[in-house]
Amino acid sequence: MKNALFACILLSLMWLATSGFAQPIKGTYAIKNVQTGLLLRPEEARKANGTAIVGYSPVNWKCMTWDFQHAGGDAYQLKNLFTSKTLQPVTGAVADGIKLEQQPLQADQPNQTYEFLAVGQGKYRIRLKGTDLYITPSDGSGSVNSAIVLAKKKDSPDQLWTIYEQHPTQ
């Protein structure tokens, strides 16, 4: 009887740990691709609207740091610390293979809200809310300044991301 009770308690705790009751992500983070090791940033740290979002080697810079603004559940809007802008599909279009670009952040904008879906310990798939498209490097081999696109879900580490807290001074 004690073993059955212990098993029930253990299963309940495991269910709670994986059932979406996680604390919201708060603060400023770098977003790193598991396969390439590159971080998300606006190309050449440009502030202009329409600047491509690319992968870049990890550096503790504001242009590579994102303020997570909780939008409910697992969803967030991401505000770049350097540009005060966010990422969205080019021209607002939503399609497989579409590149991401930088645009001014607008509250509750559907094409600027991303769901961070936990996949194992500390890893996420990042899905554009309301779609079946995930943030993915266009070049899985990790060339610097390669475009970041939206793509259909695939079983590949190039769609897995980690985050780590970052507080840059420049």
HUJO-V776262 format. One record per residue. N is the residue number from 0. RES is the residue in one letter. SS is DSSP state (alpha for helix, beta for strand, coil for the rest). PSI is psi as a letter, one per 30 degrees, with the letter a starting at -180 (none if undefined). Layout:
N_RES_SS_PSI + N_RES_SS_PSI
This chain:
0_M_coil_e + 1_K_alpha_e + 2_N_alpha_e + 3_A_alpha_e + 4_L_alpha_e + 5_F_alpha_e + 6_A_alpha_e + 7_C_alpha_e + 8_I_alpha_e + 9_L_alpha_e + 10_L_alpha_e + 11_S_alpha_e + 12_L_alpha_e + 13_M_alpha_e + 14_W_alpha_e + 15_L_alpha_e + 16_A_alpha_f + 17_T_alpha_g + 18_S_coil_g + 19_G_coil_g + 20_F_coil_g + 21_A_coil_l + 22_Q_coil_k + 23_P_coil_l + 24_I_coil_k + 25_K_coil_k + 26_G_beta_a + 27_T_beta_k + 28_Y_beta_l + 29_A_beta_k + 30_I_beta_j + 31_K_beta_k + 32_N_beta_k + 33_V_coil_e + 34_Q_coil_e + 35_T_coil_f + 36_G_coil_g + 37_L_coil_l + 38_L_beta_l + 39_L_beta_k + 40_R_beta_l + 41_P_beta_k + 42_E_alpha_k + 43_E_alpha_g + 44_A_alpha_h + 45_R_coil_k + 46_K_coil_f + 47_A_coil_k + 48_N_coil_k + 49_G_coil_f + 50_T_coil_k + 51_A_beta_k + 52_I_beta_k + 53_V_beta_l + 54_G_beta_k + 55_Y_beta_l + 56_S_coil_k + 57_P_coil_k + 58_V_coil_k + 59_N_coil_i + 60_W_coil_l + 61_K_alpha_e + 62_C_alpha_f + 63_M_alpha_g + 64_T_coil_k + 65_W_beta_k + 66_D_beta_j + 67_F_beta_j + 68_Q_beta_j + 69_H_beta_k + 70_A_coil_g + 71_G_coil_k + 72_G_coil_b + 73_D_coil_g + 74_A_beta_k + 75_Y_beta_l + 76_Q_beta_k + 77_L_beta_k + 78_K_beta_j + 79_N_beta_k + 80_L_coil_e + 81_F_coil_e + 82_T_coil_f + 83_S_coil_g + 84_K_beta_l + 85_T_beta_a + 86_L_beta_k + 87_Q_beta_l + 88_P_beta_k + 89_V_alpha_k + 90_T_alpha_g + 91_G_alpha_g + 92_A_coil_k + 93_V_coil_j + 94_A_coil_l + 95_D_coil_k + 96_G_coil_f + 97_I_coil_k + 98_K_beta_l + 99_L_beta_k + 100_E_beta_l + 101_Q_beta_k + 102_Q_beta_l + 103_P_beta_k + 104_L_coil_k + 105_Q_coil_k + 106_A_coil_k + 107_D_coil_g + 108_Q_coil_j + 109_P_alpha_e + 110_N_alpha_g + 111_Q_alpha_g + 112_T_coil_k + 113_Y_beta_k + 114_E_beta_k + 115_F_beta_j + 116_L_beta_j + 117_A_beta_k + 118_V_coil_i + 119_G_coil_a + 120_Q_coil_j + 121_G_coil_g + 122_K_coil_k + 123_Y_beta_l + 124_R_beta_k + 125_I_beta_j + 126_R_beta_k + 127_L_beta_k + 128_K_coil_k + 129_G_coil_g + 130_T_coil_l + 131_D_coil_h + 132_L_beta_k + 133_Y_beta_k + 134_I_beta_k + 135_T_beta_k + 136_P_beta_k + 137_S_coil_f + 138_D_coil_j + 139_G_coil_f + 140_S_coil_f + 141_G_coil_h + 142_S_coil_k + 143_V_coil_k + 144_N_coil_g + 145_S_coil_k + 146_A_beta_l + 147_I_beta_k + 148_V_beta_l + 149_L_beta_k + 150_A_beta_l + 151_K_beta_l + 152_K_coil_k + 153_K_coil_l + 154_D_coil_i + 155_S_coil_k + 156_P_alpha_f + 157_D_alpha_f + 158_Q_alpha_g + 159_L_coil_k + 160_W_beta_k + 161_T_beta_l + 162_I_beta_k + 163_Y_beta_k + 164_E_beta_k + 165_Q_coil_k + 166_H_coil_i + 167_P_coil_l + 168_T_coil_f + 169_Q_coil_none
